[in-house]
Amino acid sequence: MHRRWAGTMTLAACLVVGLATGALADPVSISGFYSTQPFGAITSSQLTLTFPDFAVNIFANDLPNALALVPGFDVNNNSPVSFTQSTGNFALHSTASGPTVEADVTGHISFFGPTVTVSVPNECPPFIFCSQTFSEPITMSGAVTIQEGSHIFFRGFLKGSGTATAVYSNFPPSQFWQGTDYRFTGLADTPEPASIVLLGSGVAWLTGRRRRYTRA
């Protein structure tokens, strides 16, 4: 009996694992744009995510805020700066406009890229400002929930790749760091509700089977 139960448990466990593996719906393509710009002591951060059927756009001003990147790009001249940056756990609202939908957007985004050294000449020719522009390959990952009331537009994971651009300049009276943009494309994976129900049913079946075996 113990061997029969062990064999049944092994088969059932395989079924549950199979259901869990298939609990992701087919991924959909996405594109995104993240921008962060300094305005004196204030930094403006904006994130746009475009799905096949809709888009969301969220932004936040001033620091600190959860949409701002950490560790950030505001470094001194002749200093290293990393394109590996992450937002905090943001909870912001997207306002309807064209393809952009009205929705609450929560989640977090991380970018991964190289570290470069900022080195802008201290002295420039008359009437000419010196600047340095970096354009670096990056990858990204994250998780977001996009929801309006009880309607869920998307809840799942993002992954992709693209290019990040950062500009530094000594042109007065602007501050040294001028701004940074991330542009990326990729895929969005969302859990499939029907598969999750099947997974729960499999676990319940295992529990019931175990109870009947115990009573026997």
C-alpha positions as CSV (number, residue, x, y, z in Angstrom):
1,M,0.0,0.0,0.0
2,H,2.8,2.4,0.8
3,R,4.4,1.7,-2.5
4,R,1.1,2.2,-4.3
5,W,0.6,5.5,-2.5
6,A,4.1,6.6,-3.3
7,G,3.6,5.9,-7.0
8,T,0.3,7.8,-7.0
9,M,1.9,10.7,-5.3
10,T,4.8,10.8,-7.8
11,L,2.3,10.8,-10.7
12,A,0.1,13.4,-9.1
13,A,3.1,15.6,-8.3
14,C,4.3,15.4,-11.9
15,L,0.8,16.5,-13.0
16,V,0.8,19.5,-10.6
17,V,4.3,20.5,-11.7
18,G,3.2,20.3,-15.3
19,L,0.2,22.5,-14.6
20,A,2.5,25.0,-12.8
21,T,4.9,25.1,-15.8
22,G,2.0,25.8,-18.1
23,A,0.5,28.5,-15.9
24,L,1.9,31.3,-18.1
25,A,-0.1,32.5,-21.0
26,D,1.6,33.2,-24.3
27,P,3.8,36.3,-23.9
28,V,2.9,39.5,-25.7
29,S,5.3,42.0,-27.1
30,I,5.9,45.3,-25.4
31,S,7.9,48.5,-25.9
32,G,8.9,51.0,-23.3
33,F,10.4,54.4,-22.7
34,Y,11.8,55.6,-19.4
35,S,13.1,59.2,-19.0
36,T,14.6,61.0,-16.1
37,Q,15.5,64.7,-16.4
38,P,17.0,67.2,-13.8
39,F,15.5,70.7,-13.3
40,G,17.6,72.3,-10.7
41,A,16.8,70.6,-7.4
42,I,13.9,68.7,-9.0
43,T,14.1,65.6,-11.0
44,S,11.2,64.4,-13.3
45,S,10.8,60.7,-14.1
46,Q,8.5,59.2,-16.6
47,L,7.7,55.7,-17.7
48,T,5.6,54.6,-20.8
49,L,4.7,51.0,-21.4
50,T,3.0,50.1,-24.7
51,F,1.2,46.8,-25.1
52,P,-0.5,45.5,-28.3
53,D,-3.9,46.8,-27.3
54,F,-3.2,49.7,-24.9
55,A,-0.5,51.8,-23.2
56,V,0.1,53.4,-19.8
57,N,2.1,56.5,-19.0
58,I,3.1,57.4,-15.4
59,F,5.4,60.2,-14.1
60,A,6.6,61.7,-10.8
61,N,8.4,64.9,-9.9
62,D,10.9,65.7,-7.2
63,L,13.2,63.4,-5.2
64,P,12.9,61.0,-3.6
65,N,10.1,59.2,-5.4
66,A,9.6,55.5,-6.1
67,L,9.8,56.0,-9.9
68,A,13.3,57.6,-9.7
69,L,16.3,55.5,-10.5
70,V,18.8,54.4,-7.9
71,P,21.8,55.0,-7.6
72,G,21.1,57.7,-10.2
73,F,23.1,59.6,-12.8
74,D,23.9,62.9,-11.0
75,V,27.7,62.4,-10.6
76,N,30.7,64.7,-10.7
77,N,32.9,65.1,-13.6
78,N,35.7,62.5,-14.0
79,S,33.5,60.0,-12.1
80,P,32.1,56.5,-12.9
81,V,28.4,56.2,-13.6
82,S,26.5,52.9,-13.9
83,F,23.7,52.2,-16.3
84,T,22.5,49.4,-13.9
85,Q,19.7,51.2,-12.2
86,S,16.4,50.3,-10.5
87,T,13.2,52.1,-9.6
88,G,11.6,51.5,-6.2
89,N,8.1,50.0,-5.8
90,F,6.0,52.6,-7.5
91,A,2.2,53.1,-7.3
92,L,1.1,55.8,-9.8
93,H,-1.8,56.6,-12.0
94,S,-2.0,56.6,-15.8
95,T,-4.5,59.1,-17.3
96,A,-6.5,58.3,-20.4
97,S,-5.3,60.0,-23.6
98,G,-5.3,58.3,-27.0
99,P,-4.0,54.7,-26.6
100,T,-3.1,55.5,-23.0
101,V,-5.7,54.0,-20.6
102,E,-6.9,55.2,-17.2
103,A,-5.4,52.8,-14.7
104,D,-3.4,52.4,-11.5
105,V,0.1,51.1,-12.3
106,T,2.1,49.4,-9.5
107,G,5.4,47.5,-9.7
108,H,9.1,48.0,-10.2
109,I,11.6,48.1,-13.1
110,S,15.3,47.3,-13.2
111,F,17.8,48.1,-15.9
112,F,21.2,46.4,-16.4
113,G,24.1,48.0,-18.3
114,P,27.8,48.9,-18.2
115,T,29.6,51.4,-16.1
116,V,31.3,54.3,-17.9
117,T,33.4,57.3,-16.8
118,V,32.2,60.8,-17.3
119,S,34.9,63.1,-18.5
120,V,33.9,66.4,-20.0
121,P,36.6,69.0,-20.7
122,N,36.7,71.7,-18.2
123,E,37.6,74.4,-20.7
124,C,35.8,74.9,-24.0
125,P,36.3,77.3,-27.0
126,P,34.4,80.6,-26.7
127,F,30.7,80.4,-27.3
128,I,30.9,76.5,-27.5
129,F,29.9,74.2,-24.7
130,C,31.5,70.9,-24.0
131,S,29.3,67.8,-23.6
132,Q,29.6,64.0,-23.5
133,T,26.8,61.6,-24.7
134,F,26.8,58.0,-23.8
135,S,24.7,55.4,-25.7
136,E,24.9,52.0,-24.1
137,P,23.2,48.6,-24.6
138,I,20.9,47.5,-21.7
139,T,18.6,44.8,-20.6
140,M,15.6,45.2,-18.4
141,S,13.3,43.2,-16.2
142,G,10.4,44.0,-13.9
143,A,6.9,43.2,-12.7
144,V,3.8,45.4,-13.0
145,T,0.1,45.4,-12.3
146,I,-2.1,47.6,-14.5
147,Q,-5.6,47.8,-13.1
148,E,-8.7,50.1,-13.2
149,G,-11.2,49.2,-10.5
150,S,-11.9,45.4,-10.9
151,H,-10.6,45.3,-14.4
152,I,-7.0,44.0,-14.8
153,F,-5.3,45.1,-18.0
154,F,-2.1,43.3,-17.1
155,R,-0.4,41.6,-14.1
156,G,2.9,39.8,-14.7
157,F,6.5,40.1,-15.6
158,L,8.5,42.2,-18.1
159,K,11.8,41.5,-19.8
160,G,13.6,43.0,-22.7
161,S,16.6,44.9,-24.1
162,G,17.4,48.2,-25.7
163,T,19.6,51.3,-25.5
164,A,20.1,53.9,-22.8
165,T,21.4,57.4,-23.5
166,A,22.9,59.8,-20.9
167,V,24.1,63.4,-21.6
168,Y,26.5,65.5,-19.6
169,S,27.5,69.1,-20.3
170,N,29.2,72.0,-18.7
171,F,27.1,74.6,-20.4
172,P,26.0,77.1,-17.8
173,P,23.6,77.6,-16.0
174,S,22.4,74.0,-16.6
175,Q,23.6,71.4,-14.1
176,F,26.2,69.0,-15.2
177,W,24.0,66.0,-15.8
178,Q,21.4,66.8,-18.5
179,G,19.2,63.7,-18.5
180,T,18.9,60.0,-19.3
181,D,16.6,57.9,-21.5
182,Y,16.0,54.2,-21.7
183,R,14.3,52.7,-24.7
184,F,13.5,49.0,-24.9
185,T,11.4,46.3,-26.4
186,G,10.6,42.9,-25.1
187,L,8.0,40.5,-23.8
188,A,5.4,40.5,-21.1
189,D,4.3,37.3,-19.4
190,T,1.1,37.1,-17.5
191,P,-0.3,34.2,-15.4
192,E,-3.2,32.5,-17.1
193,P,-6.2,32.3,-14.6
194,A,-7.5,29.0,-16.0
195,S,-4.1,27.3,-15.4
196,I,-3.9,28.7,-11.9
197,V,-7.4,27.1,-11.2
198,L,-6.2,23.8,-12.6
199,L,-3.1,24.0,-10.4
200,G,-5.3,24.6,-7.3
201,S,-7.5,21.7,-8.2
202,G,-4.5,19.4,-8.5
203,V,-3.4,20.4,-5.0
204,A,-6.9,19.8,-3.6
205,W,-7.0,16.4,-5.3
206,L,-3.7,15.4,-3.7
207,T,-5.0,16.5,-0.3
208,G,-8.3,14.6,-0.6
209,R,-6.5,11.5,-1.8
210,R,-4.1,11.6,1.1
211,R,-7.1,11.9,3.6
212,R,-8.9,8.9,2.1
213,Y,-5.7,6.8,2.2
214,T,-5.2,7.8,5.9
215,R,-8.8,6.7,6.8
216,A,-8.3,3.4,5.0
